[in-house]
């Protein structure tokens, strides 16, 4: 019985420390060069026994690197410690490696530099002894949607309410439950927000004022959050409704509230503790690193290795724009004309809503890369960030430089993304220049996201997947472990088929093409590779979507050898509207509610896709085969329980971070598998069958001390027909058989179980497999 270990990625703190060193040793090689010029950055002036130039600040190193990068590879080595930024760290074309050289920003060996956009909060005093609420002074005007306490995101002050407690109106809400009448007496009402977790959207809308039982909301955030699909007024499947961000909501230990006008931060400490004993970090910046060139002069040949990026925030959801979430980190950023009766006429779309699609914005990232080529992140840690961690070639409005897209030959290798408010990585944009660029230099292409641990991200903007790639030509997403998410694991594509050649009849019916062309040429989305990823612990909040998901035509795509489990009984492999030419093969889907799904209708083009050689042990098959969609199901195998065949077990082992790079923070699957067969599978009374156990070493190291035993039900007997090899070379297999004899009477059905024990390196393992026979 082969089942991936649960919770094996919990020790993220260990991975954050250990990952950097491993990745530095294994990162993809940079361009060959002659000599290397070294710059050591150390604000303390310490002696690190390193040769080269010595400076005290990142800014000084940046200026010096510009003078050296034309004649040598430049290695900028940061001493351990925290580098507090007063403004974002910005690299332009001037900071490129030139003449075939590279510029690498990395950690001094064995040290951990932290690039921080936050400040530590100290000087706490007791505000409310009865409730253990403390207060500290921060600079007036400081604002943040995040606070980090001892290395974890702390929740904002919030209370959960029932949807029946309020009635949605065009201007806000009417209080129906008298228990909420106290809201009208609260100060700073315009700091309060409503969060609505729906079917696939996670929306935020700020309050303007509260009078009596009338809550007036700020515009256009309120109206934009209440039309279209899955909105606050009528979520498709209910979901949690919260009031957030008031001192009065400090009800639970660990919550906090910030008053920017007074410059006061409040924190409700757990019983028996004080914040003075904790490391409390308040983000100050809305981005940390901006790597942005222009299309004529992109940033080239720059690498970041072993650096931790921490403490940022994103403030727009608290403004009059709010966060009118549409899906996966996109939102409506401005006011649009609406039907007068939008609360009734536009709850599942309407023509005027279609006018908004071309203007949706993306959440900006803490680390931004656009108009750039030959950029590598390896062994870095992206943690405690208040938005998307790493944005690559997003739309121009998501980049502080105002220049978006244009990212090519970008490598994101063996990094850790955790405790971030948005997605770990978002590659590509969603607007017209992303899918049909007006300048060829805008095309996002050749983006590799490999061997990364992405866990417990999208903590505030829960609608986001761990990794999202939209309009990218040849995105390669492989050997990542993606886990513990409210929504999807890995999502690919955008546009619902509306921007594909010939458009979509569905969106013609909805009225979209009154506001944009029907394109006759393909989008930039093609040749996507998603393989050997481990995706688990997804769909913790939202039921719509899938653990592995594609949207729109994606010719040449290959989604293969991925292992999905623990997706809360939802969809494993999900092809949404307009998905075409997608091949999904050799995937393993465990314990899903629906293992394969195509969102197909008579008016969309979710067609010409192939699900091939999938192993799954539960769930419905909801795939539109035959005309007109012609999706194909080929050679898929339903497995009984956890008795996966060896080929599936091998995928389970290989999926996730490559075995040679795994640390204690990554999942550790069994390095060898076992499969049991019986021939014949039907046995008469006093008859015999031959039961064979095959053990295969999936790893690149030998298995030793192998022992295999077989248990049979009472009345049956088993006689060994040989012994297995005691050791196996890497990738080898061995088999052992038993002659099993049925009892003389009353055969019936029977189940046999084999157990293998072995050593791989210093660790001992066991594995089991079962097979059943029937009586005759």
Secondary structure by P-SEA (a helix, b strand, c coil): ccccccccccaaaaaaaaaaaaaaacccccccccbbbbbbbbcccccccccccccccaaaaaaaaaacccccbbbbbbccccccccccccccccccccccbbbbbbccccbbbbbccbbbbccccccccccbbbbbbccccccccccccccbbbbcbbbbbbcccccccccbbbbccccccccccccccccbbbbbbcccbbbbbbbccccccbbbbccaaaaaaccccccccccccccccccccccccccccccccccccccbbbbbccccccccccbbbbbcccccccccccccccccbbbbcbbbbcbbbbccccccccccccccccccccccccccccccccccccaaaaaacccccccccccccccccbbbbcccccccccccccccccccccccccccccccccccccccccccccccccccccccccccccccccccccccccbbbbccccccccccccbbbcccccccccbbbbcccccccbbbbcccccccccccaaaaaaccccccccccccccccccccccccccccccccccccccccccccccccccbbbbccccccccbbbccccccbbbcbbbbccccccbbbbcccccccccccccbbbbcbbbbbcccccccccccccccccccccccaaaaaaaaacccccccccccccccccbbbbbbbccccccccbbbbbbbbbbbcccbbbcbbbbbbbbcccbbbbbcccccccccccbbbbbbbbcccccccccbbbbbbbbbbbccccccccbbbbbbbcc
